[in-house]
Structures are given as C-alpha cells and as structure tokens.
Amino acid sequence: RDGREHTSLVDALRKKGGSKFVGESTVFLSHAWSCSASLVFSSLGEWCARNGHDVSETFVWTCIASVNQYRVQERRELGIKEPLEAFYRCLEDRVRDIGLVACFMDRWSRPAYTSRVWCHFELTAAAAQGGRVEFFMPSAQEASFLQALRRAKPDRLHSILGSFGVTKIEDADATFPCDRANILDAIASRGGAVRANKAFRTQVQEFLLRVAKSHAAEYQEDLCLQRNVRALFAKLGCLEDAARMDEGVLAFNVGARPANDPKVVATKLNLALTYVQLRSFERAAPLLEAVLKSRRETFPVGSPQLIAVMGYLADVQRERGHLVDASILQQEILDARRETLPPEDPKVVDALLNLAATCGEHSRHLDAAALFEEALELRLRSLPPDHLDVATAAYNLAVARAKLGKHEEAAAAFREALLVRRRALPPDHPDVIAASQGVASCLERCKRADEAAAILEDLHDKTSGAAAVRLALLTPSRRPALAPEVGALQRRRARFGERPNVVFGRGRELAMSPLGGAVSAALHFSPPSDGRQTMRHL
C-alpha cells in the first residue's frame, strides 16, 4: 500500500468495487502454492459446510492474495533479500490476530503440504502463537483415506501413517534454497527442529483422528474399518477415544443382534482389549468373561480362539488380584497345550511360566518351584544351553527356591543364570547384575559371607549403591570408605521413597529383579525389557 501501480489482489478487489468479497480475516489459509486455486477453494467451501461456517462471513487470509507479490518480486530481482525475521514477526502477528489456521492437504497420500518448508514454517508460527489449527482436504480424498484404512491389514497401518509424507522440517523443500536455509535458521532460534517436528506430527495425527471420528456411523456395520480405526487410535496413543468408539459400536450391535452374534462378540473383545491397554481391568473383566462364555459354546476345547481369550482373562484376573481365578484359567490353558503340542513347544513352556508366576504371587511357592523346574528342563531340551531364555528360566527357578528357603539350591540356579548372561550380555547389564545380586544374597544366608562379599565387591562399580550397603555390613574394614556412598544412598531413598530391586537384609525376603514383567502366551501387559518370558514378581 505505497500508492504505486500494482497492488495486492485484496486491495485491487476492494478498489474495483468488490468490497463484498473483502473483509477482516477470519481464517488464515496455509497451503502449498502448487495446488490449484479451484481445488483449494472448493475444498474450503466443503470445510465451511462441515464446520457450520457461513461462507458469506468467512474471509480467508492467504499470502498469494493478501501480500503484494509485485513488491516481493521487484526486491528479489534487485537482489534485495527480504528479512525473514520481519516476515516471521508479521506472520506471527497475523496468526495471533486471526486465531484460526486452516491447513489444506490436496490428497492424503504424499500431500504437497507436508513437503513444503513454508507450510512447516506457518504451522510452527501457529503453534507458537497458540492459534487453533485445522487441517482439511477434499471430501473425495477423505473417502479414499477411509477406503485405504478399511483395506489395510492391522500390521500395515504404519504404511498409511507414513503416506502422509514428510513430517520433518529438515526434509522439506522450497523453491528458493535461500528461503529454506533462512527458515531452518529461524526455526533453530525458536525452539529448534525437534520441537517444530513434534508440533507438526501432533497436528497431522489429530487431523487423522478427526477424519476417522467424522465417519463414525460407518464403523457400526464395517468390522474391518472398525478394527483398523481403533488400531489407529491405539497407535497414536488415543486409547480413550478408541474406548469411546468401541462403546458406541457395542451399544449399536447389542441392540441390533443376538448376544452370540460374531460381530457382538468381536466388538466386546475389542472394547475389553482397549480397557486392558488403559489398565482399566475392572471394566475389562466382565466383557472378557462374556466373550469366553460365547467362545466356549462356539469353539472346541483347545482351539486358539478359545485359548487366546482365556489368556487375556487370566492376565486381567491376575492384575485384579484374583489369583485363584487366574490360576484355574492358566491350568486349563496348560492342559490344553499339553494335549495338542509337543512338550518342548514354546507355547507349553509359556503356559508353565504363566501358571508358575501366579502360584508364586499366591504364595504357593512349592508349586511355583516345581513348575519353574519343569520349564527349565524343557528349555534345556529345546534350546542351546547358552540361550538367554535358559538363563531366564534358571533365574525364575532360583527366586522360587529362595522363597522356599532353599538357599544353596537357589544359589546354584542363580549361578547357572549368571554364567549364561555373562557370556551373552555386557558386564554392567541389569540382568547380569540381578543374577549376581541373587547369588550374593543366597550365599550370605548360607553363612558364606566371604564369598558374598567378593561378589558384592565386583558389583560395587556397576550399581548405584545397593551393593555398597551390603558390602559395608559384611566387611567392617570397608565401612569408613563406603560411608559417604551409603549415606548418599540412604538420603536419596528417604527423599524419593526409592526401594532396592533386590533386598539383601537378614531375615527379609528376596525380591524380584529388574526383569519383572507379566508373562502371557496371548497378551503382555508389562513385557520385560528384553522381550523374553519371565515372572512378574515372585
């Protein structure tokens, strides 16, 4: 607006009598210039209709129409660089004043929007100013996205998420390389690329969820779409949304179909598993019980469909503290596995481990030890002796024997686990340390303090103070040197309420190692860090 010939499109419209098409901006449009104007504005009309915006009262700010591009081009031809900082401040002011940013994606698969650095830049400014961001795309593309979601296999959902293109500003492009370099510098000075990328991914994910929710009516009849949409919710961490969706679908199916209808049963199972992921076990239990009852009437004993639900329910009952109910189900699973599979089959061993862990939690330590011993024998028959699963089975047996007060036998099993782990893992790995601590604790209880002290001395440099406490008790000559470390550990525990992974004090029970994690042949609520089967806490 400098009084010279050639103005912005907005000013030209106003001067030529098109004032009804010009007004105070209500929407900031962020889009890639490669998209055709007809596609952008027809999609804007659809977006207004969907969101209840009056088209006659919706005024869109877009750089191609609101910025005087003639002056930008003149300065570029004269070699005068536009100061990006000034542009960024102007952009932030516009976003803050308008308050709503509409981001246009021309298609759901590899859209132009995600590949342009200017689009990332505008979205970063919107996030910085707290502006409301809404993505939109043509209705035909939304339908195409849902069709792709309907056809996808659950384990291929990541390919659909990846189809949304570049989600890192470092990988985005610009027409002029200098623009790209300047924008990356500006982003670095405003929280960095990591922060900008996180904001971008969050907005794209929320857009995906909005598209899925807007077509909720289609889920009630389409089990494939229903399954994949809830998997998409779960993958994006929106479990409450997944649960609400499943609850609505279940209410519809229960009212329209018999209780044993496969769609009703499948929806109940979906909802139960969503509750499990939310750790809402009280809500999951009655649904799983209903599913199990239906499947007992439909499938033969020992069928995978029946065993899977029994495994889910057993784990839920264990989490609820209903250990008797859990052990009954796990015994039934073990019996079915033994009838249909060879003894050394991993599924048989998994069933043994699950039942043993529950017995241990129920203080049935003699039963737990017998089951763990059988599991170890089967592991040795089916795996090489230096396999880490053999070490885990030996470790679990050692803990069970320690619970029974058989410390000599427990120490031997701990040593067996330690030998394998030392060969396969780094010396400071938590699993190696846990086995070493187990050996030391059992030796101490067997009145073999010198041997225990030697192991603790080796552990001293690898642990954060727990070994120092026991070492100070076992070797009085080391107490002055260890006093500062022991004092620091005690102060930290008093401040944060920390407890050691393994308790070494006399007259106290041996606790579980850092390997803790629920075991299930069907579903792992809290898997161990190394992904191997192990007991949860015995």
Number of C-alpha atoms within 10 A of each C-alpha: 10 7 6 6 7 14 19 17 16 20 18 14 16 14 10 8 10 12 13 10 14 16 14 11 17 16 21 26 22 23 23 21 15 10 15 10 10 9 13 20 14 13 20 21 15 17 21 14 12 10 8 9 13 11 13 8 13 17 17 22 24 15 17 12 16 14 17 17 16 13 14 13 12 11 13 12 10 8 9 11 12 12 9 14 13 10 11 16 12 12 18 20 15 20 26 19 15 18 18 20 25 20 23 27 24 22 19 21 16 15 19 21 25 25 21 22 25 23 24 28 21 21 24 24 23 24 18 16 16 13 19 15 19 17 19 22 23 22 13 10 16 19 14 15 18 18 12 14 22 19 11 17 12 16 9 11 18 12 10 16 17 12 13 22 17 23 20 18 25 16 11 19 19 15 10 8 10 11 17 20 14 14 22 19 15 17 19 14 10 14 12 13 19 14 13 24 19 13 19 22 15 14 18 18 17 16 17 21 17 15 18 22 15 11 12 16 11 15 22 19 13 12 16 15 22 24 19 22 25 25 20 24 20 17 13 15 12 16 20 15 16 21 22 14 20 24 17 15 24 22 14 14 20 17 10 11 12 12 15 17 13 15 20 22 23 16 25 25 23 24 25 29 21 23 21 23 17 14 14 16 20 15 14 25 22 14 21 24 17 15 25 22 14 17 21 14 11 13 13 11 15 18 14 14 15 21 25 18 20 24 24 27 29 30 31 27 21 20 18 14 14 15 20 15 14 25 22 14 21 26 16 18 27 22 15 18 23 18 12 11 12 11 16 17 14 16 19 23 26 20 26 26 30 30 28 31 29 30 22 22 17 17 14 16 22 16 17 30 24 16 23 29 22 17 27 23 16 19 23 18 13 13 13 11 14 17 16 19 21 24 26 26 28 28 32 32 28 31 32 28 24 26 22 16 15 16 22 17 15 27 25 17 24 28 21 22 31 26 15 20 24 18 13 13 14 12 14 13 12 17 24 22 24 22 28 23 26 32 27 28 29 27 22 21 19 14 10 13 19 14 14 24 23 13 19 27 15 13 24 17 12 15 14 13 20 22 25 25 21 22 25 19 14 17 12 10 11 13 16 10 11 16 14 11 16 21 13 12 18 16 13 12 13 11 9 8 9 12 10 15 16 18 18 22 14 10 7 8 14 22 17 20 25 17 24 18 20 22 26 25 21 19 19 16 17 13 19 18 12 10 11 15 23 24 31 23 18 22
